[in-house]
Amino acid sequence: MASTGATSSGGRTPEGLQNERTALAWQRLAISVMAGSAALARLTFDRLGPFALISLLALPIGIWVLIESNRRYHHTAGPEGRAAERGGRAHATLAGVIALLGLIQLAAIAVAG
């Protein structure tokens, strides 16, 4: 089996773990965005009222990213490999959601101040 890089202990990392680490990173990011949006809605509702609930739009988007990362991992890890690029939908969507959450937090700070 071929190896790709050295580890901190001097051993070699077997091929194939890069896809798993990438999928796990996407899953952690999606879960963090979902938890952050729920916390943001809870903590800013008293200052912003129903406007704070807009942050809950990140929940279905986070679920979509979880599903997409799982599909992407299984598609890439298959025996035939990845045939075509999927584009930057997940990247752009998450960047937009994180920007929206930041704007909601800024609005909550402005209302409180």
N, C-alpha and C positions, 0 to 999 in steps of 0.2 A: 504494500500500500504506500502510495506517495504521501509525503508530508509537506506542509506549507510554511511553517514558521517555528521559531524557537519559543519555548515558554520560559517563564521566570526560573524554573527549576532546571533548565538546560535541556529538557526533552523536546520532542517535536509535537506539534499539534496536527492531528490527523485531518485529512480533507473532509469536508462536509459539515464541520461544526460552525463554520461562518454563517451558513444559512439559518441554523438553529439560533445562534446568538442574535442575529438580526431580527428574526421573528420574535424572540423573547423581548428584545428592546422595543419593538413596535407595540407589543402587548403591554409592557410596563408603561409606555407613554400613553396609550389609550386609557388604561385604568387610572393613571394619574390625572388625565384631563377630565375623566368622568367624576372622580372624587373631588377634584378642584372645583368643577362646576356646581356640584351639589353643595359643597361647603360655601362657595361664593353666594349661591342663592340664599342659603340659610342665614349667612352673616350680613347680607346687604338688604334683606327684605324689609327690615324696619326702616331703613333710610330711603330706599328706592320704591318700595311698594311692589306692585305687579311687574314693573320694569325689570326687577331683579330676576324674575322667572325666565327671562330671555336666556340667561346663562344655562338653563336646563336643556336648551337645544343641543348642547354638547353631549348629552347622554346618548341619544341615538347615533350621533356621529362617532362617538367612542366605540359603541357596539359595532358599527360598520367597520371601523378600523381594526377591531379585534378579529372580525370575520375575514376581512381582506388580508390581514397578516397571516392568518392560518391558511387561507387558500393560496396565497403567494408562496408560503413555505412549502406546502405540499406540491405545488406546481413546479417550483424550482428544484426540490429535492428528488423529484421523480427520475427514473432511469434515462429519460430522453432530455432532461434539462429544460431550461426555459427557452421557448421558441421565439417569443416576441416580447418586446418591452411593453409594460403596462401604462406608461405615461406617469405623470406626476400628480394624479388626482388625490391620493392620500396625503402627499406632502402639502399640496395647496390647501386642502380642506382643513388639515390640522393647523396650519399656519393661520388661516382665517379664523378658526375657532379660538385659538389662543389669543389672537389680536382682539377678538370680540370680548373675551373674558377680561382682558386687560382694560379695555374701554369701559366695561361695566364697573370694574373696581375703581377706575379713575372717576367715574361719575359718582360713585358712592362716597369717595373721598371729597369731591367738590361739594356735594350736598351737605356733608357733615361739617365742612369747614366754613 
